[in-house]
Amino acid sequence: MDKKSENPLARFERRSNGYALFIAGSIAFVCLAAALVVAFQAHAWPAVGLIVAAAVSIAAFIVLNVSRNRRLEATSDRRLVKWDAAMPALQRQNVNLEVKELARLLGVEDDSLGDLLSAYIVAEDLALRQIQQEEKLPLLRHVQLGSTPFDAILIEQDMITCIEVSFLVVPDVRQDKIESMLKKISVAKKNLADMKVRLRLKLMLVLVTQLSATEEETLRGMLITRRFTDTPVDIDIRLLDFESLQRTYVTD
């Protein structure tokens, strides 16, 4: 078997005998219903109470089991989605574009780009660690959803959260950056719709900041008032302080 063709999410899947449990529960419920009729006709009221309690418990079990099976059917669609690691050249291109923009904003000379590149890579790594710690979900880094690359994705049943990370040194997010992210999530959503899979998408924008308290308040105000036009999915915006991340994961 070609190992490269294996779905990297397969290890997160769980097989279930839910339908067998559903059938068994249904039979037990029918039997209890019949016993309830007999007990009622015999005026055996204590038995009626016990049977009613048992029937309610089994009915609740059936409802929960049906709901669980529906979620499992939806998450099984993940096997139909093409998941690939983003190509190194594409990752390198994206990082270099971000670093050059940071250098422009900071007025950094070309001979200092290496230090800025290292800081950006560390910031992204620590931010994704923090998100995985907060969400407690499987996280895959630098993958393509179909043909659309994202910095990371989170997986929770039938919900796929696509993550984009930005490092901010000024209290603003470029409009072209926002439009690019919205375009990417729109394409990913269309690809899933074309495949007719029962998966939902959400976009998480993770902003790693190195700002003063005043500048951060300005950024929060901008994010509230900035219009994310034609938003195809729900958007979750997280602000993470770079120095706090370093204290948590790097320094003692």
Secondary structure, 3 states (H helix, E strand, C coil): CCHHHCCCCHHHCCCCCHHHHHHHHHHHHHHHHHHHHHHHHCCCHHHHHHHHHHHHHHHHHHHHHHHHHHHHHHHHHHHHCCEEECCHHHHHHHHHHHHHHHHHHHCCCHHHHHHHHHHHHHHHHHHHHHHHHHHCCCEEEEEEECCEEEEEEEEECCEEEEEEEEEECCCCCCHHHHHHHHHHHHHHHHHHHHHCCCCEEEEEEEEEECCCHHHHHHHHHHHHHCCCCCCCCEEEEEEEEHHHHHHHHCCC
